């Protein structure tokens, strides 16, 4: 398991939405660059806006970053 900074995996767009910088998978749902989502939108049951400043626990699997969880903000 590797610890990533949130903004190493996601970018915040000018309209406030988030987009992954690379292919990711969370709870069996895969998506990647070109997908953007606003606050309150869940992928795989996760509203990533709630974790915007948290670190992410993930592991690489076949070129996809599988998100396993989030570290508490300090």
PAFIMAR-943339 format. One record per atom (N, C-alpha, C): residue number from 1; atom name; y, x, z. Coordinates in nm, 2 decimals. Each point is the difference from the previous one (the first is absolute). Layout:
<atoms>
resi, name, north, east, up
NUM, CA, Y, X, Z
...
</atoms>
This chain:
<atoms>
resi, name, north, east, up
1, N, -0.12, 0.09, 0.00
1, CA, 0.12, -0.09, 0.00
1, C, 0.12, 0.09, 0.00
2, N, 0.10, -0.03, -0.08
2, CA, 0.12, 0.07, -0.01
2, C, 0.12, -0.09, 0.04
3, N, 0.10, 0.06, 0.06
3, CA, 0.12, -0.07, 0.04
3, C, 0.11, 0.02, -0.10
4, N, 0.06, -0.10, -0.06
4, CA, 0.10, 0.00, -0.10
4, C, 0.13, -0.06, 0.05
5, N, 0.11, 0.05, -0.04
5, CA, 0.13, -0.07, 0.02
5, C, 0.00, -0.12, -0.09
6, N, 0.06, -0.11, 0.05
6, CA, 0.01, -0.12, -0.08
6, C, 0.06, 0.02, -0.14
7, N, 0.11, 0.07, 0.00
7, CA, 0.07, 0.02, -0.13
7, C, -0.06, 0.11, -0.08
8, N, -0.11, 0.06, 0.04
8, CA, -0.08, 0.09, -0.09
8, C, -0.09, -0.09, -0.09
9, N, -0.02, -0.12, 0.05
9, CA, -0.09, -0.09, -0.08
9, C, 0.07, -0.11, -0.07
10, N, 0.11, -0.05, 0.07
10, CA, 0.08, -0.11, -0.06
10, C, 0.14, 0.04, -0.03
11, N, 0.07, -0.07, -0.09
11, CA, 0.14, 0.02, -0.02
11, C, 0.07, -0.13, 0.02
12, N, 0.12, 0.01, 0.05
12, CA, 0.08, -0.12, 0.02
12, C, 0.09, -0.02, -0.12
13, N, -0.01, -0.11, -0.07
13, CA, 0.08, -0.02, -0.12
13, C, 0.14, -0.05, 0.04
14, N, 0.09, 0.01, -0.10
14, CA, 0.14, -0.04, 0.03
14, C, 0.02, -0.15, 0.05
15, N, -0.10, -0.09, -0.04
15, CA, 0.01, -0.13, 0.05
15, C, -0.06, -0.02, 0.14
16, N, -0.05, 0.11, 0.06
16, CA, -0.07, -0.01, 0.13
16, C, -0.15, -0.02, 0.00
17, N, -0.05, -0.03, -0.12
17, CA, -0.15, -0.01, -0.01
17, C, -0.06, 0.14, 0.01
18, N, -0.13, 0.00, 0.02
18, CA, -0.08, 0.12, 0.01
18, C, -0.09, 0.01, -0.12
19, N, -0.03, 0.13, -0.05
19, CA, -0.10, 0.02, -0.10
19, C, -0.08, 0.12, 0.04
20, N, -0.14, 0.00, -0.02
20, CA, -0.07, 0.12, 0.02
20, C, 0.03, 0.10, -0.10
21, N, -0.01, 0.13, 0.04
21, CA, 0.03, 0.11, -0.09
21, C, -0.13, 0.04, -0.07
22, N, -0.12, -0.05, 0.05
22, CA, -0.13, 0.04, -0.06
22, C, -0.09, -0.12, 0.03
23, N, -0.12, 0.01, -0.06
23, CA, -0.10, -0.10, 0.02
23, C, -0.05, 0.00, 0.15
24, N, 0.00, -0.12, 0.06
24, CA, -0.04, -0.02, 0.14
24, C, -0.09, -0.12, 0.01
25, N, -0.08, 0.00, 0.11
25, CA, -0.08, -0.11, 0.03
25, C, 0.01, -0.03, 0.15
26, N, 0.02, -0.13, 0.03
26, CA, 0.01, -0.04, 0.13
26, C, -0.09, -0.13, 0.02
27, N, -0.09, 0.01, 0.09
27, CA, -0.10, -0.11, 0.03
27, C, -0.06, -0.06, -0.13
28, N, -0.04, 0.09, -0.09
28, CA, -0.07, -0.04, -0.12
28, C, 0.09, -0.04, -0.12
29, N, 0.13, 0.00, 0.02
29, CA, 0.10, -0.04, -0.11
29, C, 0.06, 0.13, -0.05
30, N, -0.01, 0.03, -0.13
30, CA, 0.05, 0.12, -0.06
30, C, 0.13, -0.04, -0.08
31, N, 0.10, 0.09, 0.00
31, CA, 0.12, -0.02, -0.08
31, C, 0.06, 0.14, -0.01
32, N, 0.10, 0.01, -0.09
32, CA, 0.06, 0.13, -0.02
32, C, 0.14, -0.01, -0.05
33, N, 0.05, 0.11, -0.05
33, CA, 0.14, 0.01, -0.06
33, C, 0.02, -0.12, -0.09
34, N, 0.12, -0.05, 0.00
34, CA, 0.04, -0.11, -0.09
34, C, -0.01, -0.14, 0.08
35, N, -0.07, 0.00, 0.11
35, CA, 0.00, -0.12, 0.09
35, C, 0.11, 0.01, 0.10
36, N, 0.08, -0.10, 0.02
36, CA, 0.10, 0.00, 0.10
36, C, -0.01, -0.13, 0.08
37, N, 0.04, 0.01, 0.12
37, CA, -0.02, -0.12, 0.09
37, C, 0.11, 0.00, 0.11
38, N, 0.05, -0.12, 0.02
38, CA, 0.11, -0.01, 0.10
38, C, -0.06, -0.03, 0.14
39, N, 0.09, -0.01, 0.09
39, CA, -0.03, -0.02, 0.14
39, C, -0.07, -0.13, 0.01
40, N, -0.11, -0.01, 0.09
40, CA, -0.07, -0.12, 0.02
40, C, -0.12, -0.02, -0.10
41, N, -0.01, 0.09, -0.10
41, CA, -0.11, -0.01, -0.09
41, C, -0.11, 0.09, 0.05
42, N, -0.12, -0.05, 0.01
42, CA, -0.12, 0.08, 0.05
42, C, -0.09, 0.04, -0.11
43, N, -0.05, 0.12, 0.01
43, CA, -0.11, 0.04, -0.09
43, C, -0.11, 0.04, 0.09
44, N, -0.12, -0.06, -0.02
44, CA, -0.11, 0.03, 0.09
44, C, 0.02, -0.04, 0.14
45, N, 0.09, -0.10, 0.02
45, CA, 0.04, -0.04, 0.13
45, C, 0.10, 0.08, 0.08
46, N, 0.06, 0.09, -0.08
46, CA, 0.10, 0.09, 0.07
46, C, 0.14, -0.02, -0.07
47, N, 0.10, -0.03, 0.09
47, CA, 0.14, 0.00, -0.05
47, C, 0.05, 0.15, 0.03
48, N, 0.01, 0.08, -0.11
48, CA, 0.03, 0.14, 0.02
48, C, 0.14, 0.02, 0.05
49, N, 0.09, -0.10, -0.02
49, CA, 0.14, 0.01, 0.05
49, C, 0.00, 0.01, 0.16
50, N, -0.10, -0.05, 0.06
50, CA, -0.01, 0.01, 0.15
50, C, -0.03, 0.14, 0.05
51, N, -0.05, 0.08, -0.09
51, CA, -0.05, 0.14, 0.03
51, C, 0.09, 0.10, -0.07
52, N, 0.11, -0.03, -0.05
52, CA, 0.09, 0.08, -0.08
52, C, 0.03, 0.14, 0.05
53, N, 0.01, 0.01, 0.13
53, CA, 0.03, 0.13, 0.06
53, C, -0.12, 0.06, 0.08
54, N, -0.12, -0.05, -0.02
54, CA, -0.12, 0.05, 0.07
54, C, -0.07, 0.09, -0.09
55, N, -0.08, 0.09, 0.06
55, CA, -0.09, 0.09, -0.08
55, C, -0.12, -0.08, -0.03
56, N, -0.07, 0.04, -0.11
56, CA, -0.12, -0.07, -0.05
56, C, -0.12, 0.08, 0.01
57, N, -0.11, -0.05, 0.05
57, CA, -0.13, 0.06, 0.01
57, C, -0.08, -0.04, -0.13
58, N, -0.04, 0.10, -0.08
58, CA, -0.06, -0.03, -0.13
58, C, -0.10, 0.11, -0.04
59, N, -0.08, -0.03, -0.09
59, CA, -0.09, 0.10, -0.06
59, C, -0.01, -0.02, -0.15
60, N, -0.02, 0.11, -0.07
60, CA, -0.01, 0.00, -0.15
60, C, -0.14, -0.03, -0.04
61, N, -0.02, -0.10, -0.09
61, CA, -0.13, -0.03, -0.05
61, C, 0.01, -0.03, -0.15
62, N, -0.05, 0.09, -0.08
62, CA, 0.00, -0.01, -0.15
62, C, 0.14, -0.02, -0.05
63, N, 0.09, 0.07, 0.05
63, CA, 0.14, 0.00, -0.06
63, C, 0.08, -0.12, 0.06
64, N, -0.05, -0.07, 0.09
64, CA, 0.07, -0.12, 0.06
64, C, 0.02, 0.03, 0.15
65, N, 0.12, -0.02, 0.05
65, CA, 0.02, 0.02, 0.14
65, C, -0.03, -0.13, 0.08
66, N, -0.11, 0.01, 0.08
66, CA, -0.04, -0.11, 0.08
66, C, 0.06, 0.00, 0.13
67, N, 0.09, -0.11, 0.02
67, CA, 0.07, -0.01, 0.13
67, C, -0.08, -0.06, 0.10
68, N, -0.02, 0.08, 0.12
68, CA, -0.08, -0.04, 0.11
68, C, 0.07, -0.06, 0.11
69, N, 0.13, 0.03, 0.02
69, CA, 0.08, -0.05, 0.11
69, C, 0.13, 0.07, 0.01
70, N, 0.08, -0.04, 0.10
70, CA, 0.13, 0.05, 0.02
70, C, 0.02, 0.06, 0.14
71, N, 0.08, 0.10, 0.01
71, CA, 0.03, 0.06, 0.13
71, C, 0.12, -0.07, 0.06
72, N, 0.00, -0.02, 0.13
72, CA, 0.12, -0.07, 0.06
72, C, 0.12, 0.08, -0.02
73, N, 0.11, -0.06, -0.02
73, CA, 0.13, 0.06, 0.00
73, C, 0.04, 0.05, 0.13
74, N, 0.06, 0.12, 0.00
74, CA, 0.04, 0.06, 0.13
74, C, 0.15, -0.02, 0.03
</atoms>
